[in-house]
Every structure is written in C-alpha cells, then in structure tokens.
Amino acid sequence: MRITDIAVQQRFYQALLERDVSYVGSFFVGVKTTSVFCIATCRARKPKFENIEFFTEVRDVLAAGYRPCKVCRPTEHAHEPPTEVLQALALVRQTPKAKVSDTFLREQGIAPEKIRRWFNANYGMTFQAYQRMLRINTAFEELQHGKTMTDTALDNGYDSLSGFAYTYKKCLGKTPQQHSSTQVIRLSRITTPLGPMFLAATDEGLCLLEFVDRRMLETEFEDLQRRLQAPIIVAENRWITQAKRELAEYFAGQRTDFEVPLDTPGTAFQQRVWQVLQEIPFAELRSYQQQAEALGNPKAVRAVAGANGMNRVAIIIPCHRVIGKNGQLTGYGGGLERKRWLIEHEQRVLQTKQQTHFRLVPENGSDSLPETQK
C-alpha cells in the first residue's frame, strides 16, 4: 500500500534521515529520481522529501516500478540473508562435521570476506567460529547418547583429543567428561518482515525471541545463562524449528495462536504476568491497568509494566498488545514502530478472516452451506 498520510510520511522521512533501525520493515521508500527503493537504515545519500514516496509492502513498491537499492538490499534484508550467505550455509549443512574453509568458499565462487562480515554483523562471531559451535553441538548430542569421547572427536573433524576437549570446554564451560550434567541453550536466527530476530531454546522449550538490535539483548543472554545454568551455543533443536515455522505462518497471516512450548525462567510474579499476556486474544488490546486487574491487583500497574519489559519472548508472549490507559502506544523493546506494525498486522489478518467468514455464511444466517458451495 502507498502511504498517503502526510504526518506518517514525515515521521517515516525522519526515521530515514536518522537511519532508525526500529523502523526496518515498517516502510519502504521509493526514490522518484533514481527509481530505486530502500529501507529505513540505508546508508546511501538521502533524497529530498518531495522526491520520495512510501510503501508498506515490498510487492507494492516493486509493482510501482522501483528496483532494489544496491546499498541496503531491501529485499534481502526483509526476507532472507544474502545469496552468498545462503550458499555458505548450504555447504555447512552438506558437510556438518567438516570445516568449510576460506579456500573452499573461493573455489565455490563465494567471497569469504562477505561471509565473515555478515556473520560478525548478525551473530557477533566469524563464520569459522559459527561452524565450530555447530560441530560442538553435534558432539554434545553424540556424547549424550553414549558415544565415546574418542569417536566423537574424530568424527567431528578433530585430530587430537586435547584440541577437542579445549574447544568443547571453551564453548560449553565444561569438559567432555562432564557432559552428562550439561544443559545448553541453543541460539538461532530468523529473518522477519520487521528485521532479523534471535531465537533461543532449551530442551524444554523456547526461552528467547528478540530483535537482534534490542538494547537489552546482551543482558538477557547473561540473565538466561545465569538462571538456567547453561551456556549459549549456535545450534537448533525441534523447538526452534517449530517456532520458525509458526512465526512464518504468523507473518503470512495464517496463524493466530502459537503452540511451541516455552521455557521462561523468572520470578513467580513475572510468570503470572506473562501468562496473562498470553491470554490476550489475537488482535485485541489491553491497558496495563486491565492487565493488573486481570491479576487481581489493580494497583500493580507499574510492577506489571516492569514485568512486561522483562519478557524475553516477543510476539509469542504478546506484550505488543498492551497499550497505555489513554490508548497511546507505550514502551516496547523492539521499538514503537514495530509495535504499531504488529498491532496493525493482526487487525488486518482478523478483518480478512471475518470478511471471508461473512462471504461463506448464507444470507439466511444458516450455519450450513448449499450443496453447490460445499
């Protein structure tokens, strides 16, 4: 949809000038003088206000005749990692126990420097460190299922037991001999229409879902590791896989409720607050006051707001559905524009479902359809 509201255009333009990361996914800007379109954080020289127009969806800006900017690569940022990164990840999946070296990447026509920059920016580690953590995760699983340390080390590409033990302890905080009592938090990444997010899960369920640019992210990682007494490694398990599938369905407008199990350590009060959040119906809004009343303590508004702010599982525990008593949007860890987008997304999905339902129900109000419509 093309944005026509002048006030919204001006707000988006200011975000473009400031390269405000919280607006990623909220809009795409088409530059009339160059016929390219960008996202909010584009580093290219900023166009004049009169030379641009704003859109809410990639398909709309493409339909208007604009092509993706080569600087910010809006289609890649909005949906998938760059092609070279996807190719490198595919190589890792094909040989999960072998090292994909820079030399091998070059032989495949992939520039290692690009891969290194992307992983440093998106994971805070090099591509080689990412691979090491994946191999250690595989080793952890094999040791848990009774495989010997020697066989595990050799099968995962380590030439010596000492080198394997050193890397294992560096990643997991314990030696391979102590693996039976080790719990790990697996960390993965997903790209959404609102920008990339981190997912983390234990064997019990999903414990974190946050935008990668959230200011409190490092604190949340530290708090999770302390509360669960477990290190974080880059890997996936079935709960992360399930969460990725359900999130894709949510953003596609096909899912209104999440089923993935959660493992959210916190105080008893925080647990109650997060449970009440999950009881807010899809596309509906509540005030902090209403949330406090649902807890049976109308005076606990500030405490409720504080517990909402400590929620580590965005979207699935829907703190974006809580607004101020005056109806205004209030604090959100991912930024107010993302909160606005999520609210509007859910309302659009609900409206579409209702319209579809009304079209299917016959005018006589009967719950059954004529045979020709079944």
C-alpha positions as CSV (number, residue, x, y, z in Angstrom):
1,M,0.0,0.0,0.0
2,R,1.2,3.5,-0.8
3,I,1.3,5.8,2.2
4,T,-0.7,9.0,1.6
5,D,-1.0,10.4,5.2
6,I,1.4,13.4,5.3
7,A,2.0,13.1,9.0
8,V,3.1,9.4,8.6
9,Q,5.2,10.3,5.6
10,Q,7.0,13.0,7.7
11,R,7.6,10.5,10.5
12,F,9.0,7.9,8.1
13,Y,11.2,10.5,6.5
14,Q,12.7,11.5,9.8
15,A,13.4,7.8,10.5
16,L,15.1,7.6,7.1
17,L,17.3,10.6,7.9
18,E,18.3,9.1,11.3
19,R,18.7,5.5,9.9
20,D,16.4,4.4,12.7
21,V,16.7,0.6,12.9
22,S,13.4,0.3,14.8
23,Y,11.6,1.2,11.5
24,V,13.0,-1.6,9.5
25,G,10.1,-3.4,7.8
26,S,7.6,-0.6,8.7
27,F,8.1,1.1,5.3
28,F,9.9,1.0,2.0
29,V,10.9,4.3,0.4
30,G,10.8,4.8,-3.4
31,V,13.1,7.5,-4.8
32,K,11.5,9.0,-7.9
33,T,14.7,10.5,-9.3
34,T,16.6,7.2,-9.3
35,S,13.7,4.6,-9.5
36,V,15.3,2.6,-6.6
37,F,13.8,1.8,-3.2
38,C,15.4,1.4,0.2
39,I,14.7,0.5,3.8
40,A,15.0,2.9,6.8
41,T,18.6,2.1,7.6
42,C,20.1,2.7,4.1
43,R,23.5,4.4,4.1
44,A,23.1,6.0,0.7
45,R,22.7,9.7,0.3
46,K,19.3,10.9,1.5
47,P,16.8,12.2,-1.2
48,K,14.7,15.2,-0.7
49,F,11.2,14.8,0.8
50,E,9.5,15.8,-2.4
51,N,11.3,13.2,-4.4
52,I,10.2,10.1,-2.5
53,E,7.1,8.1,-1.7
54,F,6.5,5.4,1.0
55,F,5.0,1.9,0.8
56,T,4.2,-0.7,3.4
57,E,5.0,-3.9,1.3
58,V,7.8,-5.0,-1.0
59,R,5.3,-6.2,-3.6
60,D,3.7,-2.7,-3.7
61,V,6.9,-0.8,-4.3
62,L,8.0,-3.3,-6.9
63,A,4.7,-3.0,-8.6
64,A,5.1,0.8,-8.7
65,G,8.2,0.3,-10.9
66,Y,11.1,0.6,-8.4
67,R,14.1,-1.6,-8.2
68,P,16.0,-2.7,-5.0
69,C,18.8,-0.4,-3.8
70,K,22.3,-2.0,-4.2
71,V,23.4,-0.4,-0.9
72,C,20.8,-1.6,1.6
73,R,19.5,-4.5,-0.5
74,P,15.9,-4.1,0.8
75,T,14.5,-7.4,-0.5
76,E,17.3,-9.4,1.1
77,H,17.0,-7.6,4.4
78,A,13.3,-8.0,4.5
79,H,13.2,-11.7,3.8
80,E,16.4,-13.7,3.5
81,P,20.2,-13.4,4.1
82,P,22.3,-12.5,1.0
83,T,22.6,-15.2,-1.6
84,E,26.3,-15.8,-0.8
85,V,25.4,-16.5,2.9
86,L,22.7,-18.9,1.9
87,Q,25.2,-20.8,-0.3
88,A,27.7,-20.9,2.5
89,L,25.1,-22.2,5.0
90,A,24.1,-24.9,2.4
91,L,27.7,-26.1,2.3
92,V,27.8,-26.3,6.1
93,R,24.6,-28.4,6.1
94,Q,26.0,-30.7,3.4
95,T,29.2,-31.4,5.4
96,P,28.2,-30.7,9.1
97,K,31.2,-32.4,10.5
98,A,33.8,-30.9,8.2
99,K,35.3,-27.4,8.1
100,V,34.2,-25.2,5.2
101,S,37.5,-23.2,4.7
102,D,38.0,-19.9,3.1
103,T,39.8,-21.7,0.3
104,F,36.8,-24.0,-0.3
105,L,34.5,-21.0,-0.3
106,R,36.6,-19.3,-3.0
107,E,36.5,-22.5,-5.1
108,Q,32.7,-22.3,-5.0
109,G,32.8,-18.6,-6.2
110,I,32.0,-17.2,-2.7
111,A,34.0,-14.4,-1.2
112,P,35.0,-15.3,2.4
113,E,35.2,-11.6,3.3
114,K,31.5,-11.1,2.6
115,I,30.6,-14.2,4.7
116,R,32.8,-13.1,7.5
117,R,31.3,-9.6,7.6
118,W,27.7,-10.9,7.6
119,F,28.3,-13.3,10.5
120,N,30.1,-10.7,12.5
121,A,27.2,-8.3,12.0
122,N,24.4,-10.8,12.5
123,Y,25.9,-13.3,15.1
124,G,28.8,-11.4,16.6
125,M,31.2,-14.1,15.5
126,T,33.2,-15.3,12.5
127,F,31.9,-17.9,10.1
128,Q,34.6,-20.3,11.3
129,A,33.5,-19.8,14.9
130,Y,29.9,-20.4,13.9
131,Q,31.0,-23.7,12.3
132,R,32.9,-24.7,15.4
133,M,29.9,-24.2,17.6
134,L,27.7,-26.3,15.3
135,R,30.3,-29.1,15.5
136,I,30.4,-28.9,19.3
137,N,26.7,-29.1,19.4
138,T,26.8,-32.2,17.3
139,A,29.5,-33.6,19.6
140,F,27.4,-32.7,22.7
141,E,24.4,-34.7,21.2
142,E,26.5,-37.7,20.4
143,L,28.1,-37.8,23.9
144,Q,24.6,-37.5,25.4
145,H,23.6,-40.6,23.5
146,G,26.6,-42.7,24.7
147,K,29.2,-42.2,22.0
148,T,32.8,-42.3,23.3
149,M,34.9,-39.2,23.5
150,T,37.5,-40.5,21.1
151,D,35.0,-41.5,18.4
152,T,33.1,-38.2,18.8
153,A,36.2,-36.1,18.5
154,L,37.5,-37.9,15.4
155,D,34.0,-38.0,13.7
156,N,33.7,-34.2,14.2
157,G,37.0,-33.4,12.4
158,Y,39.3,-33.1,15.4
159,D,42.8,-34.6,15.0
160,S,43.5,-34.7,18.8
161,L,41.5,-35.3,22.0
162,S,43.2,-32.3,23.6
163,G,42.1,-29.9,20.8
164,F,38.6,-31.3,21.0
165,A,38.5,-31.0,24.8
166,Y,39.8,-27.4,24.7
167,T,37.2,-26.3,22.2
168,Y,34.4,-28.2,23.9
169,K,35.2,-26.5,27.3
170,K,35.5,-23.1,25.7
171,C,32.1,-23.4,24.1
172,L,30.2,-25.2,26.9
173,G,32.1,-24.3,30.0
174,K,32.7,-28.0,30.9
175,T,34.9,-30.8,29.7
176,P,33.5,-33.6,27.6
177,Q,33.8,-35.9,30.7
178,Q,31.3,-33.6,32.5
179,H,28.8,-33.6,29.6
180,S,26.1,-35.7,31.3
181,S,25.2,-32.8,33.6
182,T,25.5,-30.1,31.0
183,Q,22.5,-28.2,29.7
184,V,22.8,-25.9,26.7
185,I,20.8,-23.0,25.3
186,R,20.7,-23.2,21.5
187,L,20.6,-20.0,19.6
188,S,19.5,-19.4,16.0
189,R,18.4,-16.5,13.8
190,I,15.4,-15.8,11.7
191,T,14.7,-13.0,9.2
192,T,11.2,-11.4,9.5
193,P,9.5,-8.6,7.8
194,L,10.5,-6.4,10.8
195,G,14.1,-7.4,10.7
196,P,16.2,-10.3,11.9
197,M,15.5,-11.9,15.3
198,F,17.3,-14.3,17.6
199,L,15.6,-17.5,18.9
200,A,17.0,-19.5,21.8
201,A,15.7,-22.7,23.2
202,T,16.5,-25.3,25.8
203,D,15.3,-29.0,25.7
204,E,12.2,-27.8,27.5
205,G,11.1,-25.1,25.1
206,L,11.7,-21.7,23.6
207,C,13.3,-19.3,26.1
208,L,14.0,-16.2,23.9
209,L,12.7,-14.4,20.8
210,E,14.1,-10.9,20.4
211,F,15.1,-8.5,17.6
212,V,18.8,-8.6,17.2
213,D,19.1,-4.8,17.7
214,R,17.3,-4.8,21.1
215,R,19.4,-2.8,23.5
216,M,18.9,-5.2,26.4
217,L,19.9,-8.3,24.4
218,E,23.3,-8.9,26.0
219,T,21.8,-8.5,29.5
220,E,19.1,-11.0,28.5
221,F,21.7,-13.5,27.3
222,E,23.6,-13.2,30.6
223,D,20.4,-13.5,32.7
224,L,19.3,-16.6,30.8
225,Q,22.6,-18.3,31.2
226,R,22.7,-17.5,34.9
227,R,19.1,-18.6,35.6
228,L,19.3,-21.8,33.6
229,Q,23.0,-22.5,34.5
230,A,23.6,-23.2,30.8
231,P,25.9,-21.8,28.1
232,I,24.6,-20.5,24.8
233,I,25.8,-22.1,21.6
234,V,24.8,-21.5,18.0
235,A,22.6,-24.5,17.1
236,E,19.0,-25.6,16.6
237,N,16.6,-28.0,18.2
238,R,13.0,-29.1,17.5
239,W,11.5,-26.1,19.4
240,I,13.5,-23.6,17.4
241,T,12.4,-25.4,14.2
242,Q,8.8,-25.3,15.3
243,A,9.0,-21.7,16.3
244,K,10.4,-20.7,12.9
245,R,7.6,-22.4,11.2
246,E,4.9,-20.9,13.4
247,L,6.4,-17.4,13.0
248,A,6.5,-17.7,9.2
249,E,2.8,-18.6,9.4
250,Y,2.0,-15.7,11.7
251,F,3.7,-13.2,9.5
252,A,1.9,-14.7,6.5
253,G,-1.5,-14.2,8.2
254,Q,-2.1,-17.9,8.5
255,R,-1.6,-18.3,12.3
256,T,-3.2,-16.5,15.3
257,D,-2.1,-18.8,18.1
258,F,1.3,-20.3,18.9
259,E,1.8,-23.9,20.1
260,V,5.6,-24.1,20.6
261,P,6.4,-24.9,24.3
262,L,8.1,-22.1,26.3
263,D,10.8,-22.3,29.0
264,T,10.8,-18.8,30.6
265,P,12.6,-18.6,33.9
266,G,11.6,-15.7,36.1
267,T,10.0,-14.7,39.4
268,A,6.6,-16.0,40.4
269,F,5.1,-12.6,39.7
270,Q,6.7,-12.3,36.3
271,Q,5.4,-15.8,35.4
272,R,1.9,-14.7,36.3
273,V,2.2,-11.5,34.2
274,W,3.5,-13.4,31.2
275,Q,0.7,-15.9,31.5
276,V,-1.9,-13.1,31.5
277,L,-0.2,-11.7,28.4
278,Q,-0.7,-15.0,26.6
279,E,-4.4,-14.8,27.4
280,I,-5.0,-11.6,25.5
281,P,-6.8,-12.7,22.3
282,F,-5.2,-12.2,18.9
283,A,-5.7,-8.6,17.5
284,E,-7.1,-7.3,20.8
285,L,-5.5,-4.7,23.0
286,R,-5.3,-4.3,26.8
287,S,-4.1,-1.5,29.0
288,Y,-1.6,-2.1,31.8
289,Q,-4.5,-1.3,34.2
290,Q,-6.6,-4.0,32.7
291,Q,-3.7,-6.4,32.9
292,A,-3.2,-5.6,36.6
293,E,-6.9,-6.1,37.2
294,A,-6.7,-9.5,35.5
295,L,-4.0,-10.4,38.0
296,G,-6.3,-9.4,40.9
297,N,-4.1,-6.4,41.9
298,P,-5.4,-3.2,40.3
299,K,-2.7,-1.1,42.0
300,A,0.2,-3.1,40.5
301,V,0.3,-1.2,37.2
302,R,3.9,-0.2,37.4
303,A,5.0,-3.7,38.5
304,V,3.1,-5.2,35.6
305,A,4.7,-2.8,33.1
306,G,8.1,-3.7,34.6
307,A,7.4,-7.5,34.2
308,N,6.2,-6.9,30.6
309,G,9.5,-5.2,29.9
310,M,11.4,-8.3,31.2
311,N,9.5,-10.5,28.7
312,R,12.2,-12.3,26.6
313,V,9.8,-13.9,24.1
314,A,8.4,-11.2,21.8
315,I,5.3,-11.8,19.7
316,I,4.6,-15.3,21.1
317,I,4.2,-13.7,24.6
318,P,2.4,-10.7,23.1
319,C,3.4,-7.7,25.1
320,H,2.8,-5.7,21.9
321,R,-0.9,-6.0,22.7
322,V,-0.6,-3.8,25.8
323,I,-1.0,-0.1,25.5
324,G,-1.4,2.9,27.7
325,K,-4.6,3.7,29.5
326,N,-5.1,6.7,27.2
327,G,-4.9,4.4,24.2
328,Q,-1.4,5.6,23.2
329,L,1.4,3.2,22.3
330,T,4.0,2.9,25.1
331,G,7.4,1.3,25.5
332,Y,8.3,-1.8,23.5
333,G,11.7,-3.4,23.4
334,G,11.7,-3.7,19.6
335,G,10.7,-0.1,19.1
336,L,7.3,1.6,18.9
337,E,7.1,1.3,15.1
338,R,7.4,-2.5,15.3
339,K,4.7,-2.5,18.0
340,R,2.5,-0.4,15.7
341,W,3.2,-2.8,12.8
342,L,2.3,-5.9,14.8
343,I,-0.9,-4.4,16.0
344,E,-2.0,-3.3,12.5
345,H,-0.9,-6.7,11.1
346,E,-3.1,-8.6,13.5
347,Q,-6.0,-6.3,12.9
348,R,-5.7,-6.7,9.1
349,V,-5.5,-10.5,9.5
350,L,-8.6,-10.6,11.7
351,Q,-10.5,-8.3,9.3
352,T,-9.6,-10.6,6.4
353,K,-10.8,-13.7,8.3
354,Q,-14.0,-12.0,9.3
355,Q,-14.7,-10.9,5.7
356,T,-14.0,-14.4,4.5
357,H,-16.4,-15.8,7.1
358,F,-19.2,-13.4,6.1
359,R,-18.9,-14.4,2.5
360,L,-19.2,-18.0,3.3
361,V,-22.3,-17.7,5.6
362,P,-25.6,-17.6,3.6
363,E,-27.8,-14.6,3.9
364,N,-30.5,-16.7,5.8
365,G,-28.0,-17.0,8.7
366,S,-27.8,-20.7,8.5
367,D,-24.6,-22.4,9.5
368,S,-24.8,-24.8,6.7
369,L,-23.9,-24.0,3.1
370,P,-25.9,-25.0,0.0
371,E,-24.6,-28.2,-1.6
372,T,-23.1,-26.2,-4.5
373,Q,-20.9,-24.2,-2.1
374,K,-19.6,-27.1,-0.1
